Amino acid sequence: MSREGAPAEREKAAERAAAPAGRPIWVLFVYALGIVAAVIFAFSVLFTLGAVVLSDDVPVSYDLSVPAIVLWGGLMLAALAVWISRRRRR
C-alpha cells in the first residue's frame, strides 16, 4: 500500500475536493439586497403610519413613489424567489 492510500480513497478525496462548499456569492448578494430592501420598506411604512396616527393637530401628507415601490418590492421578490427555489431543490 502506498502513502496516498488505496485508489478508492484517492477518488473519494478528489470528489470531496471538487464539491462546491456553501452558497454561491450571488445568492448571498441577492439575500443581502432583499434584506436591505425589506428593512427600508418596513421603516418607511412604520414612519409614515406613525406620522399619520400620532399627529392629530397637524395635517400630514405623503407621496407614494412608484419607482421606489417597484425597486424595493422587486428586490424583496427576487430574494424570496431565490430562497424558495433553493429550498425546493433540497
C-alpha positions in Angstrom: 0.0 0.0 0.0 1.3 3.4 -0.9 1.4 6.5 1.2 -1.6 8.0 -0.7 -3.8 5.2 0.3 -5.9 2.9 -1.8 -7.2 4.1 -5.2 -10.8 4.2 -3.9 -9.8 6.5 -1.1 -8.0 8.8 -3.5 -11.1 9.0 -5.7 -13.3 9.9 -2.7 -10.9 12.6 -1.6 -10.9 14.0 -5.1 -14.7 14.1 -5.2 -14.8 15.9 -1.8 -12.3 18.4 -3.0 -14.3 19.1 -6.2 -17.6 19.6 -4.5 -18.6 23.2 -4.1 -18.8 24.4 -0.5 -21.6 26.7 0.8 -23.7 29.1 -1.1 -22.6 30.9 -4.2 -21.7 34.6 -3.7 -24.6 35.8 -6.0 -27.1 34.1 -3.7 -25.7 35.9 -0.6 -25.7 39.2 -2.6 -29.4 38.7 -3.6 -30.3 37.8 0.0 -28.5 40.9 1.3 -30.2 43.2 -1.1 -33.6 41.6 -0.2 -33.0 42.2 3.5 -31.9 45.8 3.0 -35.0 46.4 0.8 -37.3 44.8 3.4 -35.8 46.9 6.2 -36.1 50.2 4.2 -39.7 49.3 3.2 -40.7 48.4 6.7 -39.2 51.5 8.3 -40.8 53.7 5.6 -44.2 52.2 6.2 -43.8 52.4 10.0 -42.5 56.0 9.9 -45.4 57.1 7.7 -48.0 55.3 9.8 -46.5 56.9 13.0 -46.7 60.3 11.4 -50.3 59.8 10.3 -51.5 58.3 13.6 -49.6 60.4 16.1 -50.2 63.9 14.6 -53.7 64.8 15.4 -53.2 68.6 15.4 -51.1 68.9 12.2 -52.2 67.6 8.8 -49.8 65.0 7.4 -49.4 64.3 3.7 -47.3 61.7 2.0 -46.3 60.8 -1.6 -46.1 57.3 -2.9 -43.1 56.8 -5.1 -43.9 54.2 -7.7 -40.3 53.7 -8.8 -39.3 53.2 -5.2 -42.0 50.7 -4.6 -41.1 48.8 -7.8 -37.4 48.8 -6.9 -37.7 47.7 -3.2 -40.5 45.3 -4.0 -38.6 43.8 -6.9 -35.5 43.2 -4.7 -37.7 41.6 -2.0 -39.4 39.4 -4.5 -36.0 38.4 -6.1 -34.7 37.4 -2.7 -37.8 35.5 -1.9 -37.8 33.7 -5.3 -34.2 32.7 -4.9 -34.8 31.4 -1.3 -37.9 29.4 -2.4 -36.2 27.9 -5.4 -33.1 26.9 -3.4 -35.4 25.4 -0.6 -37.3 23.2 -3.2 -34.0 21.8 -4.6 -33.1 20.2 -1.3 
